[in-house]
Amino acid sequence: NTDGTVSVIDTTTNAVTGTITVGTNPYGIAFDSTNNRMYVANSADDTVSVIDTTTNAVTGPLAVGAGPWGIAFDSANNRMYVVNFTDDTVSVIDTATNAVTGTITVGNGPEGIAFDSANNRMYVTNFTDGTVSVIDTTTNAVTGPLTVGTGPADIAFDSANNRMYVTNYIDGTVSVIDTATNAVTGPLTVGAGAYGIAFDSANNRMYVANNTDGTVSVIDTTTNAVTG
C-alpha cells in the first residue's frame, strides 16, 4: 500500500519474482480472467492501473472516482467494478477497451465488493451507513440497501450455497445474505475487527481475518457454525 507497488509471487514455489510499480497507495486488486490482466485500485490518486500478467507491463492509469478501494470482475459482461470510498460511487470499466463507461451511486463509504456469478449482481459494502447495495450488472440498476452489521468492510461469495458473507468491522460479526432472496441472516460472531474474508470452495469454508485481535475465524458455510 505505502510504496505504490505490486509484488509478484510464483505460486508453485512461493518465491517473490518481481515488483511492479503502479499508482499511489494501491489497495484493491482483481483478475480479468478473459484478458489475463490484473486491475489495481490506487486509493490516493483516484486511478486504476492495468497489469498484463503475461509480460507484467503496466498500462493506464485509468481515472475513476475519488478514493478507489475495492474492485471486482464481472465475468459475464467483461467489466471491472471499482468502489470509490470518498464519493460513494462505483466506476464501471469495460475490460475490452479499458474505457470507464459509467458511474453508479451506492451507499455511504463503500469499501468491499463481490460478484454473484449465479445472478449477475455486484454486492457493495457501505462502511459508514451499515448497508449493502446490490447492482444488477445487466442494467447497472441499484437495489437495496440491505441492512447488515456495523461497519461492513469486506465481502465474499459462497458459490456453493449462493450466499454473500459480509464482515462487520466495528461489531466483530459476519452477516449472511441469501442472494436468491437478498434476505439477511446472522449475525455470526467472529473476532474483533473482522475485516478480510475469502471463500475456500474445496471445503465450503469462509476464512475471516480479524484485524484487532490478530486471529482468523473459520465459518463452515454448510451450517454457518464458527469453528475456529
C-alpha positions in Angstrom: 0.0 0.0 0.0 2.7 2.6 1.0 5.3 2.2 -1.7 3.0 2.0 -4.7 4.0 -1.4 -6.0 2.6 -4.9 -6.6 4.7 -7.9 -5.7 4.5 -11.0 -7.9 4.6 -14.4 -6.3 5.3 -17.7 -8.1 2.6 -19.9 -6.6 4.5 -23.1 -7.3 7.5 -22.1 -5.2 6.1 -19.1 -3.2 9.1 -17.1 -4.3 8.7 -13.4 -4.9 9.7 -13.0 -8.6 9.1 -9.3 -9.3 7.9 -5.9 -8.1 5.7 -3.8 -10.4 5.2 0.0 -9.9 1.6 1.1 -10.1 -0.2 4.2 -8.6 -0.3 5.8 -5.2 -1.4 3.7 -2.3 -2.7 0.7 -4.2 -5.4 -1.1 -2.3 -7.8 -3.5 -4.1 -6.8 -5.9 -6.9 -8.8 -8.1 -9.2 -8.1 -10.5 -12.1 -9.7 -10.3 -15.5 -9.8 -13.9 -16.5 -10.8 -13.1 -20.1 -7.8 -10.9 -21.0 -5.3 -12.1 -18.4 -4.9 -8.8 -16.7 -4.8 -7.5 -13.1 -6.6 -4.3 -12.2 -5.2 -2.4 -9.2 -7.2 0.4 -7.5 -4.9 3.2 -6.4 -6.7 4.8 -3.4 -4.7 8.0 -3.2 -4.6 9.2 -6.8 -8.1 8.1 -7.9 -6.8 5.7 -10.6 -6.7 2.1 -11.7 -3.5 0.5 -13.1 -3.8 -2.4 -15.5 -1.1 -5.2 -15.5 -0.7 -7.6 -18.4 0.0 -10.8 -16.5 1.8 -12.3 -19.5 4.5 -9.6 -19.5 3.8 -7.7 -16.2 3.7 -4.5 -18.3 1.6 -1.7 -16.8 -0.9 0.4 -18.8 -3.1 3.2 -17.7 -3.7 4.8 -15.3 -7.4 4.9 -15.8 -9.2 7.8 -14.0 -12.1 6.6 -11.8 -13.9 8.1 -8.8 -12.5 9.5 -5.5 -10.7 7.1 -3.2 -11.0 3.8 -5.2 -10.8 0.9 -2.8 -12.4 -2.5 -3.6 -12.6 -3.9 -7.1 -14.3 -7.0 -8.6 -14.6 -8.6 -12.1 -18.0 -9.3 -13.8 -17.1 -12.3 -15.8 -20.4 -12.4 -17.5 -20.1 -8.9 -19.1 -16.3 -8.5 -19.0 -16.4 -5.4 -16.8 -14.5 -4.2 -13.7 -16.5 -2.6 -10.9 -14.4 -0.2 -8.8 -15.7 1.0 -5.4 -14.9 4.7 -4.7 -14.9 5.2 -0.9 -14.8 9.0 -0.9 -17.5 9.9 -3.3 -19.9 7.0 -2.7 -19.8 5.6 -6.2 -18.8 2.6 -8.3 -17.0 3.1 -11.6 -17.5 0.6 -14.4 -14.6 -0.3 -16.7 -15.1 -2.1 -20.0 -12.2 -4.5 -19.9 -12.3 -5.0 -23.7 -11.4 -1.3 -24.3 -10.4 -0.1 -20.8 -12.9 2.7 -21.1 -14.7 3.9 -18.0 -18.3 3.5 -19.1 -20.4 4.5 -16.1 -20.6 5.8 -12.6 -23.1 4.3 -10.1 -24.2 5.9 -6.9 -24.3 3.5 -3.9 -24.3 4.0 -0.1 -22.1 5.9 2.2 -18.4 4.9 2.4 -18.4 1.9 0.1 -15.4 -0.4 0.7 -15.8 -4.0 -0.4 -17.3 -5.6 -3.5 -18.0 -9.1 -4.7 -19.6 -10.6 -7.7 -22.6 -13.0 -7.5 -21.9 -15.2 -10.6 -25.2 -17.0 -10.2 -27.4 -13.9 -10.6 -25.0 -11.5 -12.3 -25.0 -9.0 -9.4 -22.4 -7.0 -7.6 -22.7 -6.6 -3.8 -21.1 -3.5 -2.3 -20.5 -2.9 1.4 -21.2 0.6 2.6 -19.0 1.0 5.7 -20.4 4.3 7.0 -24.1 3.5 6.9 -24.1 -0.2 7.7 -25.6 -1.4 4.5 -25.0 -3.4 1.3 -26.0 -2.1 -2.1 -26.9 -4.6 -4.9 -26.1 -3.8 -8.6 -27.7 -5.7 -11.4 -24.8 -5.9 -13.8 -27.0 -6.4 -16.8 -28.6 -2.9 -16.3 -26.4 -1.4 -13.6 -29.6 -0.6 -11.6 -29.1 -0.5 -7.9 -31.4 -2.2 -5.4 -31.4 -2.3 -1.6 -29.9 -1.1 0.6 -29.7 -4.3 2.7 -29.1 -3.6 6.4 -26.2 -5.6 7.8 -23.9 -5.1 10.9 -21.9 -2.0 12.0 -19.0 -1.0 9.7 -19.4 -3.6 6.9 -15.9 -3.8 5.4 -15.3 -6.8 3.1 -17.5 -9.3 1.4 -17.1 -12.7 -0.3 -19.4 -15.0 -2.3 -20.1 -18.6 -1.4 -20.7 -20.1 -4.9 -21.8 -23.4 -3.5 -24.7 -22.1 -1.5 -25.3 -18.8 -3.3 -24.6 -16.6 -0.3 -22.7 -13.4 0.4 -20.7 -13.2 3.6 -20.1 -9.6 4.9 -17.5 -8.8 7.6 -18.7 -6.1 10.0 -15.5 -4.5 11.3 -16.9 -2.5 14.2 -19.1 -5.1 15.9 -16.9 -8.2 15.1 -19.6 -10.1 13.2 -20.4 -11.6 9.8 -23.8 -11.1 8.1 -25.0 -13.6 5.6 -27.1 -12.7 2.6 -29.1 -15.2 0.6 -28.6 -14.0 -2.9 -31.7 -15.7 -4.2 -33.9 -13.5 -2.0 -31.5 -10.9 -0.5 -32.7 -11.8 2.9 -30.0 -11.1 5.6 -29.4 -13.7 8.4 -26.9 -13.8 11.3 -25.0 -12.1 12.5 -22.3 -14.7 13.2 -19.9 -13.7 16.0 -16.2 -13.9 14.9 -13.1 -12.0 16.2 -12.5 -8.3 17.0 -12.1 -6.1 14.0 -13.4 -8.6 11.4 -12.1 -7.4 8.0 -10.8 -9.5 5.2 -12.7 -12.6 4.1 -12.2 -15.3 1.5 -14.0 -18.5 0.4 -12.5 -22.0 0.4 -14.5 -23.7 -2.3 -12.9 -27.1 -1.8 -14.0 -27.4 1.9 -17.0 -25.0 1.9 -15.5 -22.6 4.5 -15.1 -18.8 4.9 -11.9 -17.5 6.5 -12.2 -14.2 8.3 -9.2 -12.1 9.2 -9.8 -10.3 12.5 -7.7 -7.1 12.4 -7.9 -6.1 16.0 -7.1 -9.3 17.8 -4.8 -10.9 15.3 -6.8 -14.1 14.6 -8.6 -15.9 11.8 -12.1 -17.2 12.3 -13.4 -20.2 10.2 -17.0 -20.5 9.2 -18.5 -23.8 8.0 -20.8 -22.4 5.2 -22.9 -25.6 5.2 -24.1 -24.9 8.8 -22.8 -21.3 9.4 -21.1 -22.5 12.5 -18.0 -20.7 13.5 -15.4 -23.4 14.1 -12.2 -21.6 14.8 
